[in-house]
Amino acid sequence: MRNVVFVWDHELAPIMDAATLSQVGGAFFDRARRPVSIRPLVVPPDQDANRLILDAAQGDRPGLIWMFNRNGHTSAHRFPPAISKLDPRWVCDAQGDGTAGALACYRRP
């Protein structure tokens, strides 16, 4: 992955600055010394993060990380993560209990 969309689907994300979100989204890539471009995306709770993430995931070797909590006032509450169902070119790994967790995906070349 070279271009990663990072979504922290949380009620506080809209008040965080983009640089902080980029640092959170890129922490593990930085630790592994993997050069990736992190694009933070703030998703309003009344909009489908699946669609917005897929629209934003562009460029060479795109990927995404979506941290979510389906119990909060979040997009995932109304629109459960379904990236690979909407676009089968994406390979995803979900962590968590389905209520709170993280979805990490890459698009096949």
C-alpha atoms as an extended CHARMM CRD file, in Angstrom:
* protein
*
       109  EXT
         1         1  MET       CA              0.0000000000        0.0000000000        0.0000000000  PROA      1               0.0000000000
         2         2  ARG       CA              1.1780000000        3.4630000000       -0.8090000000  PROA      2               0.0000000000
         3         3  ASN       CA             -1.9340000000        5.6260000000       -0.3850000000  PROA      3               0.0000000000
         4         4  VAL       CA             -3.9760000000        4.9080000000        2.7330000000  PROA      4               0.0000000000
         5         5  VAL       CA             -7.2680000000        6.4840000000        3.7180000000  PROA      5               0.0000000000
         6         6  PHE       CA             -7.6150000000        6.6150000000        7.5060000000  PROA      6               0.0000000000
         7         7  VAL       CA            -10.9910000000        7.0180000000        9.1830000000  PROA      7               0.0000000000
         8         8  TRP       CA            -11.4470000000        7.2580000000       12.9140000000  PROA      8               0.0000000000
         9         9  ASP       CA            -15.2160000000        6.9190000000       12.9740000000  PROA      9               0.0000000000
        10        10  HSD       CA            -15.7200000000        8.5800000000       16.3440000000  PROA      10              0.0000000000
        11        11  GLU       CA            -17.7330000000       11.5110000000       17.6250000000  PROA      11              0.0000000000
        12        12  LEU       CA            -14.5470000000       13.4650000000       18.4150000000  PROA      12              0.0000000000
        13        13  ALA       CA            -12.8810000000       13.0350000000       15.0110000000  PROA      13              0.0000000000
        14        14  PRO       CA            -14.4370000000       16.2240000000       13.5570000000  PROA      14              0.0000000000
        15        15  ILE       CA            -12.6700000000       18.3830000000       16.1560000000  PROA      15              0.0000000000
        16        16  MET       CA             -9.2490000000       16.7750000000       15.6430000000  PROA      16              0.0000000000
        17        17  ASP       CA             -6.8290000000       18.3360000000       13.2160000000  PROA      17              0.0000000000
        18        18  ALA       CA             -5.7740000000       16.4690000000       10.0980000000  PROA      18              0.0000000000
        19        19  ALA       CA             -2.1310000000       16.1970000000       11.1880000000  PROA      19              0.0000000000
        20        20  THR       CA             -3.0970000000       14.3300000000       14.3670000000  PROA      20              0.0000000000
        21        21  LEU       CA             -5.3510000000       11.9560000000       12.4560000000  PROA      21              0.0000000000
        22        22  SER       CA             -2.5350000000       11.3330000000        9.9570000000  PROA      22              0.0000000000
        23        23  GLN       CA             -0.1320000000       10.5050000000       12.7760000000  PROA      23              0.0000000000
        24        24  VAL       CA             -2.5790000000        8.0600000000       14.3410000000  PROA      24              0.0000000000
        25        25  GLY       CA             -3.3090000000        6.4290000000       10.9830000000  PROA      25              0.0000000000
        26        26  GLY       CA              0.3630000000        6.1650000000       10.0830000000  PROA      26              0.0000000000
        27        27  ALA       CA              1.7920000000        5.0620000000       13.4350000000  PROA      27              0.0000000000
        28        28  PHE       CA              2.3780000000        1.4200000000       12.5270000000  PROA      28              0.0000000000
        29        29  PHE       CA              3.6410000000        2.2440000000        9.0400000000  PROA      29              0.0000000000
        30        30  ASP       CA              6.1070000000        4.7200000000       10.5550000000  PROA      30              0.0000000000
        31        31  ARG       CA              7.2710000000        2.1560000000       13.0960000000  PROA      31              0.0000000000
        32        32  ALA       CA              7.8510000000       -0.3630000000       10.3090000000  PROA      32              0.0000000000
        33        33  ARG       CA              9.5230000000        2.3600000000        8.1970000000  PROA      33              0.0000000000
        34        34  ARG       CA              7.0490000000        1.8050000000        5.3860000000  PROA      34              0.0000000000
        35        35  PRO       CA              6.6310000000        4.9570000000        3.3070000000  PROA      35              0.0000000000
        36        36  VAL       CA              2.9080000000        5.5140000000        2.8420000000  PROA      36              0.0000000000
        37        37  SER       CA              0.8020000000        8.5830000000        2.3370000000  PROA      37              0.0000000000
        38        38  ILE       CA             -1.9790000000        8.8260000000        4.9340000000  PROA      38              0.0000000000
        39        39  ARG       CA             -5.1270000000       10.6900000000        3.9650000000  PROA      39              0.0000000000
        40        40  PRO       CA             -7.3560000000       11.3500000000        6.9840000000  PROA      40              0.0000000000
        41        41  LEU       CA            -11.0650000000       11.3380000000        6.2370000000  PROA      41              0.0000000000
        42        42  VAL       CA            -13.6930000000       12.6340000000        8.6570000000  PROA      42              0.0000000000
        43        43  VAL       CA            -17.0900000000       11.0760000000        7.9970000000  PROA      43              0.0000000000
        44        44  PRO       CA            -20.2890000000       12.6630000000        9.3090000000  PROA      44              0.0000000000
        45        45  PRO       CA            -22.4710000000       10.1530000000       11.1830000000  PROA      45              0.0000000000
        46        46  ASP       CA            -25.3550000000       10.5710000000        8.7400000000  PROA      46              0.0000000000
        47        47  GLN       CA            -23.2310000000        9.6230000000        5.7120000000  PROA      47              0.0000000000
        48        48  ASP       CA            -22.1180000000        6.1830000000        4.5530000000  PROA      48              0.0000000000
        49        49  ALA       CA            -18.4240000000        5.8180000000        5.3530000000  PROA      49              0.0000000000
        50        50  ASN       CA            -18.2070000000        2.8210000000        3.0040000000  PROA      50              0.0000000000
        51        51  ARG       CA            -19.0150000000        4.9820000000       -0.0140000000  PROA      51              0.0000000000
        52        52  LEU       CA            -16.9240000000        7.9530000000        1.1020000000  PROA      52              0.0000000000
        53        53  ILE       CA            -13.9030000000        5.7660000000        1.8070000000  PROA      53              0.0000000000
        54        54  LEU       CA            -14.1430000000        4.0020000000       -1.5520000000  PROA      54              0.0000000000
        55        55  ASP       CA            -14.3890000000        7.3830000000       -3.2980000000  PROA      55              0.0000000000
        56        56  ALA       CA            -11.3360000000        8.6770000000       -1.4010000000  PROA      56              0.0000000000
        57        57  ALA       CA             -9.1710000000        5.5690000000       -1.8510000000  PROA      57              0.0000000000
        58        58  GLN       CA             -7.3550000000        6.5040000000       -5.0300000000  PROA      58              0.0000000000
        59        59  GLY       CA             -3.8270000000        6.5150000000       -6.3400000000  PROA      59              0.0000000000
        60        60  ASP       CA             -1.1640000000        3.8910000000       -6.6440000000  PROA      60              0.0000000000
        61        61  ARG       CA             -1.7740000000        0.8100000000       -4.4550000000  PROA      61              0.0000000000
        62        62  PRO       CA             -4.5740000000        2.2230000000       -2.2800000000  PROA      62              0.0000000000
        63        63  GLY       CA             -5.4980000000        0.9620000000        1.1430000000  PROA      63              0.0000000000
        64        64  LEU       CA             -7.7030000000        1.9410000000        4.0350000000  PROA      64              0.0000000000
        65        65  ILE       CA             -7.9610000000        1.7530000000        7.7850000000  PROA      65              0.0000000000
        66        66  TRP       CA            -11.3780000000        2.3400000000        9.3400000000  PROA      66              0.0000000000
        67        67  MET       CA            -11.5360000000        2.4030000000       13.1320000000  PROA      67              0.0000000000
        68        68  PHE       CA            -15.1580000000        2.2920000000       14.2380000000  PROA      68              0.0000000000
        69        69  ASN       CA            -17.5860000000        2.0050000000       17.1240000000  PROA      69              0.0000000000
        70        70  ARG       CA            -21.0770000000        0.9890000000       16.0540000000  PROA      70              0.0000000000
        71        71  ASN       CA            -22.5670000000        1.9500000000       19.4460000000  PROA      71              0.0000000000
        72        72  GLY       CA            -21.7330000000        5.6270000000       19.1240000000  PROA      72              0.0000000000
        73        73  HSD       CA            -23.0840000000        8.5110000000       17.0890000000  PROA      73              0.0000000000
        74        74  THR       CA            -21.0210000000        7.3440000000       14.1020000000  PROA      74              0.0000000000
        75        75  SER       CA            -21.3660000000        6.4140000000       10.4700000000  PROA      75              0.0000000000
        76        76  ALA       CA            -20.7620000000        2.7390000000       11.3020000000  PROA      76              0.0000000000
        77        77  HSD       CA            -23.8000000000        2.8120000000       13.5870000000  PROA      77              0.0000000000
        78        78  ARG       CA            -26.0640000000        3.3660000000       10.5570000000  PROA      78              0.0000000000
        79        79  PHE       CA            -23.8340000000        1.9180000000        7.8300000000  PROA      79              0.0000000000
        80        80  PRO       CA            -21.8900000000       -1.1740000000        8.9740000000  PROA      80              0.0000000000
        81        81  PRO       CA            -18.4820000000       -1.7380000000        7.3880000000  PROA      81              0.0000000000
        82        82  ALA       CA            -18.9920000000       -3.5390000000        4.0570000000  PROA      82              0.0000000000
        83        83  ILE       CA            -16.1060000000       -2.4280000000        1.8320000000  PROA      83              0.0000000000
        84        84  SER       CA            -15.3900000000       -5.8000000000        0.1740000000  PROA      84              0.0000000000
        85        85  LYS       CA            -19.1060000000       -6.4930000000       -0.3250000000  PROA      85              0.0000000000
        86        86  LEU       CA            -19.5250000000       -3.1890000000       -2.1710000000  PROA      86              0.0000000000
        87        87  ASP       CA            -16.3460000000       -3.6170000000       -4.2290000000  PROA      87              0.0000000000
        88        88  PRO       CA            -14.9240000000       -7.1600000000       -4.4610000000  PROA      88              0.0000000000
        89        89  ARG       CA            -11.5320000000       -5.8510000000       -5.6120000000  PROA      89              0.0000000000
        90        90  TRP       CA            -10.8560000000       -5.0310000000       -1.9490000000  PROA      90              0.0000000000
        91        91  VAL       CA             -9.3480000000       -7.5600000000        0.4700000000  PROA      91              0.0000000000
        92        92  CYS       CA            -10.1640000000       -6.7400000000        4.0830000000  PROA      92              0.0000000000
        93        93  ASP       CA             -9.2610000000       -7.9180000000        7.5520000000  PROA      93              0.0000000000
        94        94  ALA       CA            -11.5770000000       -7.0120000000       10.4170000000  PROA      94              0.0000000000
        95        95  GLN       CA            -10.4700000000       -6.9230000000       14.0350000000  PROA      95              0.0000000000
        96        96  GLY       CA            -12.7250000000       -6.5000000000       17.0390000000  PROA      96              0.0000000000
        97        97  ASP       CA            -16.1030000000       -7.8410000000       18.0250000000  PROA      97              0.0000000000
        98        98  GLY       CA            -18.1170000000       -6.2890000000       15.1930000000  PROA      98              0.0000000000
        99        99  THR       CA            -19.3810000000       -3.5370000000       17.4570000000  PROA      99              0.0000000000
       100       100  ALA       CA            -16.0290000000       -1.8020000000       17.9480000000  PROA      100             0.0000000000
       101       101  GLY       CA            -12.9860000000       -2.5720000000       15.8990000000  PROA      101             0.0000000000
       102       102  ALA       CA            -10.8590000000       -1.8010000000       12.9110000000  PROA      102             0.0000000000
       103       103  LEU       CA            -11.1030000000       -2.7030000000        9.2650000000  PROA      103             0.0000000000
       104       104  ALA       CA             -7.9060000000       -2.7310000000        7.2080000000  PROA      104             0.0000000000
       105       105  CYS       CA             -8.1190000000       -3.2680000000        3.4600000000  PROA      105             0.0000000000
       106       106  TYR       CA             -6.0770000000       -3.1120000000        0.3050000000  PROA      106             0.0000000000
       107       107  ARG       CA             -7.2280000000       -3.1100000000       -3.3110000000  PROA      107             0.0000000000
       108       108  ARG       CA             -5.9480000000       -5.8720000000       -5.5340000000  PROA      108             0.0000000000
       109       109  PRO       CA             -3.8090000000       -4.5940000000       -8.4030000000  PROA      109             0.0000000000
